[in-house]
């Protein structure tokens, strides 16, 4: 009876040791993955903030004016709202209308 209890106790102890080491290794692997992901996120955030800073600097009105002055473009007009196409279908429908109008004018001549 003593040998059986000793065997069971030893078996349970060894199984808990193995289970504990497996769980510890898995958690360590997960921590490494989390750390790597955090560093990637930090790099992406840094890159995003630098890109936003570049965008804000390059699109500021004073920078645009400097570029126009440098290229000697005195007259600058913004694009008319009617010439901005929000998608390709708008562009194609307007283009079809314009080509049909051109065709009508050519037929009249």
Backbone as JSON, one array per atom type, in Angstrom:
{
  "sequence": "XXXXXXXXXXXXXXXXXXXXXXXXXXXXXXXXXXXXXXXXXXXXXXXXXXXXXXXXXXXXXXXXXXXXXXXXXXXXXXXXXXXXXXXXXXXXXXXXXXXXXXXXXXXXX",
  "N": [[0.82, -1.19, 0.0], [1.93, 1.21, 0.78], [3.82, 1.63, -1.27], [2.19, 2.01, -3.46], [0.84, 4.43, -2.84], [3.03, 6.11, -2.7], [3.91, 5.95, -5.35], [1.7, 7.06, -6.73], [1.68, 9.66, -5.65], [4.18, 10.57, -6.47], [3.83, 10.39, -9.24], [1.78, 12.32, -9.64], [3.09, 14.62, -8.75], [5.23, 14.81, -10.6], [3.76, 15.04, -12.97], [2.48, 17.51, -12.52], [4.74, 19.15, -12.5], [5.6, 18.92, -15.14], [3.37, 19.92, -16.54], [3.32, 22.52, -15.51], [5.76, 23.54, -16.52], [5.26, 23.42, -19.27], [3.1, 25.21, -19.54], [4.35, 27.53, -18.65], [6.3, 27.9, -20.64], [4.67, 28.27, -22.89], [3.37, 30.63, -22.16], [5.54, 32.33, -22.1], [6.3, 32.36, -24.79], [4.03, 33.6, -25.84], [4.27, 36.09, -24.58], [6.58, 37.04, -25.81], [5.65, 37.29, -28.44], [3.7, 39.23, -28.06], [5.3, 41.36, -27.21], [6.82, 41.78, -29.54], [4.78, 42.54, -31.29], [3.95, 44.88, -30.03], [6.22, 46.48, -30.37], [6.21, 46.71, -33.13], [3.82, 48.1, -33.49], [4.47, 50.5, -32.21], [6.48, 51.43, -33.92], [4.97, 51.77, -36.25], [3.18, 53.75, -35.37], [4.97, 55.84, -34.91], [5.92, 56.24, -37.49], [3.53, 56.97, -38.71], [2.95, 59.37, -37.35], [5.12, 60.94, -38.16], [4.63, 61.03, -40.9], [2.17, 62.35, -40.95], [2.99, 64.8, -39.93], [4.71, 65.63, -41.99], [2.81, 65.82, -44.05], [1.08, 67.85, -43.08], [2.88, 69.96, -43.0], [3.72, 70.18, -45.68], [1.35, 70.74, -46.98], [0.5, 73.12, -45.98], [-0.76, 76.45, -46.21], [1.09, 78.51, -46.49], [3.36, 77.18, -47.4], [2.44, 76.22, -49.85], [2.04, 78.65, -51.17], [4.71, 79.51, -51.26], [5.78, 77.59, -52.99], [4.41, 78.17, -55.34], [5.33, 80.77, -55.78], [8.01, 80.24, -56.15], [7.99, 78.79, -58.52], [7.08, 80.7, -60.16], [4.36, 81.09, -60.63], [1.89, 83.09, -60.96], [-0.9, 83.4, -61.08], [-3.33, 81.68, -59.49], [-5.89, 79.42, -59.33], [-8.39, 77.77, -57.57], [-9.64, 74.42, -58.08], [-12.7, 74.12, -59.74], [-15.74, 73.25, -58.17], [-17.51, 71.8, -59.67], [-15.9, 70.39, -61.37], [-14.8, 68.34, -60.0], [-14.69, 64.98, -59.6], [-16.36, 62.42, -57.97], [-16.38, 59.71, -58.23], [-15.69, 57.09, -60.62], [-17.87, 56.54, -62.25], [-19.36, 58.91, -62.32], [-17.62, 60.52, -63.76], [-17.5, 59.14, -66.24], [-20.18, 59.28, -67.12], [-20.52, 62.04, -67.49], [-18.57, 62.47, -69.4], [-19.63, 60.98, -71.52], [-21.9, 62.51, -72.05], [-20.7, 64.86, -72.92], [-19.37, 63.98, -75.23], [-21.53, 63.2, -76.8], [-22.74, 65.66, -77.2], [-20.75, 66.92, -78.69], [-20.85, 65.38, -80.99], [-23.41, 66.05, -81.92], [-23.02, 68.76, -82.57], [-21.18, 68.5, -84.63], [-22.68, 67.22, -86.57], [-24.5, 69.18, -87.26], [-22.98, 70.99, -88.64]],
  "CA": [[0.0, 0.0, 0.0], [2.83, 2.36, 0.84], [4.43, 1.81, -2.58], [1.15, 2.54, -4.36], [0.65, 5.85, -2.49], [4.25, 6.8, -3.11], [3.87, 6.0, -6.81], [0.65, 8.03, -7.12], [2.15, 10.98, -5.25], [5.28, 10.89, -7.37], [3.23, 10.61, -10.56], [1.07, 13.61, -9.61], [4.11, 15.66, -8.64], [5.93, 14.91, -11.88], [2.82, 15.56, -13.97], [2.33, 18.95, -12.27], [5.97, 19.8, -12.95], [5.59, 18.97, -16.62], [2.29, 20.84, -16.94], [3.76, 23.87, -15.17], [6.79, 23.98, -17.46], [4.62, 23.64, -20.57], [2.32, 26.45, -19.44], [5.3, 28.63, -18.55], [6.89, 28.1, -21.96], [3.65, 28.85, -23.77], [3.14, 32.03, -21.78], [6.74, 33.05, -22.52], [6.19, 32.55, -26.24], [3.0, 34.62, -26.04], [4.82, 37.38, -24.17], [7.49, 37.47, -26.87], [4.83, 37.74, -29.58], [3.08, 40.5, -27.67], [6.35, 42.37, -27.23], [7.13, 42.08, -30.94], [3.66, 43.3, -31.85], [3.99, 46.23, -29.46], [7.28, 47.26, -31.02], [5.75, 47.02, -34.48], [2.81, 49.14, -33.38], [5.16, 51.75, -31.9], [7.12, 51.88, -35.15], [3.92, 52.26, -37.16], [2.68, 55.02, -34.85], [6.0, 56.84, -35.16], [5.9, 56.5, -38.93], [2.3, 57.71, -38.99], [3.06, 60.75, -36.87], [6.05, 61.66, -39.05], [3.95, 61.24, -42.17], [1.18, 63.4, -40.74], [3.72, 66.06, -39.81], [5.12, 66.0, -43.35], [1.63, 66.22, -44.8], [0.63, 69.16, -42.61], [3.87, 70.96, -43.39], [3.74, 70.36, -47.13], [0.07, 71.25, -47.48], [0.11, 74.38, -45.36], [-0.98, 77.48, -47.23], [2.32, 79.28, -46.73], [4.24, 76.35, -48.23], [1.88, 76.22, -51.2], [2.36, 79.95, -51.75], [6.15, 79.53, -51.57], [6.01, 76.77, -54.18], [3.93, 78.92, -56.49], [6.25, 81.89, -56.01], [9.26, 79.68, -56.66], [7.76, 78.4, -59.91], [6.6, 81.9, -60.84], [2.95, 80.94, -61.01], [1.23, 84.24, -60.33], [-2.34, 83.21, -60.98], [-3.71, 80.36, -58.99], [-7.32, 79.29, -59.09], [-8.72, 76.41, -57.11], [-10.47, 73.66, -59.01], [-14.13, 74.33, -59.54], [-16.4, 72.11, -57.55], [-18.18, 71.01, -60.71], [-14.92, 69.57, -62.08], [-14.31, 67.29, -59.11], [-15.48, 63.75, -59.76], [-16.26, 61.62, -56.75], [-16.08, 58.32, -58.61], [-15.47, 56.9, -62.05], [-19.15, 56.56, -62.99], [-19.69, 60.31, -62.57], [-16.75, 60.98, -64.85], [-17.89, 58.53, -67.52], [-21.47, 59.81, -67.57], [-20.3, 63.4, -67.99], [-17.79, 62.34, -70.64], [-20.57, 60.54, -72.56], [-22.73, 63.65, -72.41], [-19.9, 65.79, -73.71], [-19.11, 63.43, -76.56], [-22.77, 63.23, -77.57], [-22.92, 67.05, -77.61], [-19.81, 67.18, -79.78], [-21.39, 64.7, -82.16], [-24.53, 66.84, -82.42], [-22.49, 69.96, -83.2], [-20.54, 68.12, -85.89], [-23.73, 66.88, -87.52], [-25.14, 70.42, -87.7], [-22.09, 71.71, -89.56]],
  "C": [[0.87, 1.27, 0.0], [3.44, 2.65, -0.52], [3.43, 2.42, -3.57], [0.94, 4.03, -4.09], [1.87, 6.67, -2.92], [4.28, 6.97, -4.63], [2.87, 7.04, -7.3], [1.13, 9.45, -6.81], [3.28, 11.44, -6.19], [4.76, 11.19, -8.78], [2.54, 11.98, -10.63], [2.08, 14.76, -9.57], [4.81, 15.88, -9.97], [5.0, 15.47, -12.97], [2.58, 17.06, -13.78], [3.58, 19.72, -12.7], [5.98, 19.96, -14.46], [4.54, 19.97, -17.11], [2.7, 22.28, -16.67], [4.8, 24.39, -16.15], [6.2, 24.25, -18.85], [3.84, 24.96, -20.57], [3.26, 27.65, -19.39], [5.93, 28.92, -19.91], [5.9, 28.72, -22.94], [3.41, 30.32, -23.44], [4.35, 32.88, -22.18], [6.71, 33.33, -24.01], [5.15, 33.63, -26.54], [3.51, 36.01, -25.66], [5.78, 37.92, -25.23], [6.71, 37.98, -28.08], [4.19, 39.08, -29.27], [4.1, 41.63, -27.7], [6.7, 42.77, -28.66], [6.01, 42.9, -31.58], [3.64, 44.73, -31.31], [5.07, 47.08, -30.12], [6.88, 47.62, -32.45], [4.72, 48.14, -34.46], [3.47, 50.49, -33.08], [5.85, 52.3, -33.13], [6.11, 52.44, -36.13], [3.38, 53.6, -36.69], [3.69, 56.14, -35.1], [6.01, 57.23, -36.63], [4.66, 57.31, -39.31], [2.42, 59.16, -38.54], [4.03, 61.56, -37.72], [5.4, 61.96, -40.39], [2.91, 62.34, -42.05], [1.87, 64.77, -40.63], [4.18, 66.54, -41.18], [3.93, 66.5, -44.16], [1.17, 67.61, -44.39], [1.6, 70.26, -43.03], [3.78, 71.24, -44.89], [2.44, 70.93, -47.68], [-0.36, 72.54, -46.8], [0.05, 75.46, -46.44], [0.29, 78.28, -47.51], [3.29, 78.49, -47.6], [3.74, 76.3, -49.67], [2.19, 77.54, -51.9], [3.84, 80.05, -52.11], [6.44, 78.73, -52.84], [5.54, 77.5, -55.43], [4.85, 80.09, -56.81], [7.57, 81.39, -56.6], [9.14, 79.31, -58.13], [7.2, 79.54, -60.75], [5.19, 81.73, -61.41], [2.18, 82.03, -60.27], [-0.26, 83.99, -60.1], [-2.63, 81.78, -60.56], [-5.2, 80.37, -58.72], [-7.58, 77.88, -58.58], [-9.61, 75.71, -58.14], [-11.94, 73.92, -58.7], [-14.78, 73.06, -59.01], [-17.07, 71.21, -58.59], [-17.21, 70.12, -61.47], [-14.32, 68.47, -61.21], [-15.25, 66.09, -59.24], [-15.26, 62.87, -58.54], [-16.02, 60.15, -57.05], [-16.02, 58.23, -60.13], [-16.79, 56.97, -62.84], [-19.59, 57.99, -63.28], [-18.89, 60.84, -63.76], [-17.2, 60.42, -66.2], [-19.22, 59.06, -68.02], [-21.31, 61.22, -68.13], [-19.53, 63.36, -69.31], [-18.7, 61.9, -71.8], [-21.46, 61.69, -73.01], [-21.96, 64.63, -73.29], [-19.64, 65.26, -75.11], [-20.37, 63.42, -77.4], [-23.08, 64.66, -78.02], [-21.98, 67.41, -78.75], [-20.32, 66.55, -81.08], [-22.56, 65.49, -82.76], [-24.04, 68.11, -83.12], [-21.82, 69.64, -84.53], [-21.57, 67.8, -86.95], [-24.4, 68.13, -88.08], [-24.28, 71.16, -88.71], [-22.09, 71.04, -90.86]]
}
